[in-house]
Amino acid sequence: MSKSKETAQKIVAIAKEYGWDLNVRGSILTIYKDGIRSKEDFVRADMEYYSILGLLPSTSPGSIWGTDGGGIGALSAMNSGVFTMNKSGGSKRVLNELKKMV
């Protein structure tokens, strides 16, 4: 089994373990978690997301952004009940493996 496939499987497994869904759009990995109904839910999601996105190796310049506690996005997560984070610049090989799995 290739390293890319192993990494993709690990990303999917950790996401499922923490109750996150994921989607690959082009070169962007998006993860999201429904059910953000309280500050505690928000804080838990804010602590979990990097344990998933951090597994995707960066192979080109990119960034991580979304509804985390670092900005106005937090208000969006609390209002919509959905915590969403994105990562660009990730390994195309791992992203391609993820596309096959989701």
MOKAJO-V990756 format. One record per residue. N is the residue number from 1. RES is the residue in one letter. SS is DSSP state (@ for helix, = for strand, . for the rest). PHI is phi in radians with two decimals (* if undefined). Layout:
N/RES/SS/PHI
N/RES/SS/PHI
//
This chain:
1/M/./*
2/S/./-1.29
3/K/@/-1.06
4/S/@/-1.09
5/K/@/-1.16
6/E/@/-1.06
7/T/@/-1.11
8/A/@/-1.07
9/Q/@/-1.09
10/K/@/-1.15
11/I/@/-1.04
12/V/@/-1.10
13/A/@/-1.12
14/I/@/-1.16
15/A/@/-1.03
16/K/@/-1.12
17/E/@/-1.00
18/Y/@/-1.61
19/G/./1.45
20/W/./-1.76
21/D/=/-1.84
22/L/=/-2.42
23/N/=/-2.59
24/V/=/-2.03
25/R/=/-2.13
26/G/./1.07
27/S/./-1.82
28/I/=/-2.06
29/L/=/-1.66
30/T/=/-2.00
31/I/=/-2.11
32/Y/=/-2.60
33/K/=/-2.37
34/D/=/-1.44
35/G/./1.55
36/I/./-1.43
37/R/./-2.01
38/S/./-2.52
39/K/@/-1.05
40/E/@/-1.10
41/D/@/-1.06
42/F/@/-1.09
43/V/@/-1.09
44/R/@/-1.07
45/A/@/-1.09
46/D/@/-1.12
47/M/@/-1.46
48/E/@/-1.49
49/Y/@/-1.00
50/Y/@/-1.26
51/S/@/-1.17
52/I/@/-1.64
53/L/@/-1.11
54/G/./-1.15
55/L/./-1.36
56/L/./-1.41
57/P/./-1.09
58/S/=/-1.54
59/T/./-2.11
60/S/./-2.68
61/P/./-1.01
62/G/./-2.95
63/S/./-2.71
64/I/=/-2.10
65/W/=/-2.62
66/G/=/2.77
67/T/./-1.73
68/D/./-1.31
69/G/./-1.30
70/G/./-1.47
71/G/./-2.97
72/I/./-1.16
73/G/@/-1.00
74/A/@/-1.04
75/L/@/-1.09
76/S/@/-1.08
77/A/@/-1.09
78/M/@/-1.20
79/N/@/-1.29
80/S/@/-1.52
81/G/./1.42
82/V/=/-2.20
83/F/=/-1.72
84/T/=/-2.21
85/M/=/-2.35
86/N/=/-2.27
87/K/=/-2.38
88/S/=/-1.93
89/G/./1.45
90/G/=/-1.43
91/S/./-0.99
92/K/@/-1.11
93/R/@/-1.15
94/V/@/-1.17
95/L/@/-1.03
96/N/@/-1.12
97/E/@/-1.16
98/L/@/-1.09
99/K/@/-1.01
100/K/@/-1.22
101/M/@/-1.64
102/V/./-1.95
//
